[in-house]
Amino acid sequence: MKKRVIVSWSSGKDSTLTLCRLLEDDRYQVVGLYTTYVAGTVPFQATPIKVVKAQAASIGLPLVLIELSEVFPPNDVYQKRVVEGIRGSGLNVDAVAFGDMFCNGIEEYRRSYIEPQGWQCIFPLLGDESIVLANEIISSGIKTTLSTVDTSQLDGKYLGRDYNSALIADLLLGCDPCGEDGEFHTIVTDAPCFQYPLDIEITGFQREGRFHHLSYHLVS
């Protein structure tokens, strides 16, 4: 019997590749997505919830929205909100999937609060080389744009650029090609798991402070 999986959905390329891999794996049945958000946006990605809902609609999966009061709540508060959100979703879940790539202790952390609930943790991308994953993201047809740049690690000029081979070749030496050290985050507008692409219009660039963000809206 296939394991029923809910995917941690950030709106970016990593969670999209995770979903694509799971949809192609006969061992799993993806039953939904869940997203944590603060004040109407996904932390770090700065993706408006309206856009996340549009992504889920294109994918054709239920979306569980879990509101947090702050970007960095205490661990016990965060874990409780996620567990309660999944349990209260009405979805029959056997496992929770994450798009983490680095073996840096995050796997153990996820397992510490997910597995006591009787759910399996799944990490489809964990341990794969970043450049291999970057090439897979691009070659698979995932269309994504840099929506946030940490200017302490990467020049803000990259904000708003499409994630493609030209971008990867242009990244500074030492910058992870998937931005897994937090150099940048992305917004996905199309992918093999989408039934139709999202049409977003870039309206500006927020360049104040350390983190620069892309401003955009859905074109109806």
C-alpha angles and dihedrals in degrees: 000000000000118000113244108232135193115199126220099235121203096168090242139103099274096057090042093055089046090054093046092052093048093049089056094048114092091207093070142056113198108218101175153332130248128202131187116212143177125210093346099312139084109253117249093003090060088210115161113238089235088065092046089053089051090052092051090048091053091047091047098228131122114261121217111202116204115190121212125195094221140013094248108031119173111282094247092052093048093048093048092050092050094047093046091047093053094042092048094048095087090232119131101234130186098168144015120220127208133191096222115143108182126074092225102129096282092111092058091046093052092047091050094070104020102051096051085064090062093255125126120232116228124195108182094175102037115128097007115128113262095232090052091051092045091054091047092051091052098041094046092062100252105156112207141156132208104258100170132031126190100217092199087070106023136027113262089231088084092066111115096016120134116251103244143123092282091056093048090051090049097051117112119261108269094028111122108242090226094043089239092151088061096263091134145350131212145214118219118218100173139012141155088269092056119092090207135002124259117240110218127176118211109227102176152325123259103210103167119117130358097311118059117201136197118235116212144141138208116265107223 
